[in-house]
Amino acid sequence: MAAQYQNEIASLNYLCGIKDTARVFLADPAVKIEPLAEIESTIYYQPFIVDSFKLKNNIAQVEYSYKPKLNLYADGGFLSSFSYMGYKNFGASAGVSLTVPIYDGHQKKMQVNKIKIAEQTRQDYRDFFKKQYDQQVIQLLQQLTATNKVIAQADKQVILTETLIEANKKLLEIGEAKITDYILAINAYLNTKNTITQNSINKLQIINQINYWNKK
């Protein structure tokens, strides 16, 4: 474990361009669970909101394209080629045009239905994502609870093994215990400490995953 730790610290220094092989002790990361947010406020839900606005805008565009349109136009000019009776060289025109859709071969209905199908698909994906999100967060919270229980049990086990080591040490001094019992007690202590270390790492990773899904 110590060798692995030293190797990883050396690798970190290498990546950072630090020429140092001294052993250092790192403080525990200040990682904590952020307050759980409503799924609608997370960044992972935003694409569903954007897609909803896009589809509503598409419907509005189709509806607008089939509305009657009234166009007004005007034009004016001056013909400079003739200087005689110049006042007659001025000209102007104006007009009005009205466009009314009458029959489009059901194109509008098909476009609207296509957009409605896309909206239904969006809602289905949204509902499926919500279920996945809730399940993922609940599962991570359960893993965190289980990990905390393992750490708490291991902490109690450490106290017991420390007491056992101390008792075997005293008995060994007066010849009332075997050296193997003393070594087994030390191994049990080291294994328990390793369990605490591994589960503490798992705990930080789980908290990071919860905060990842909870990102706003």
Summary of the structure (lengths in Angstrom):
residues: 216
radius of gyration: 38.3
end to end distance: 37.0
largest distance: 138.6
contacts: 466
relative contact order: 0.11
helix: 67%
strand: 9%
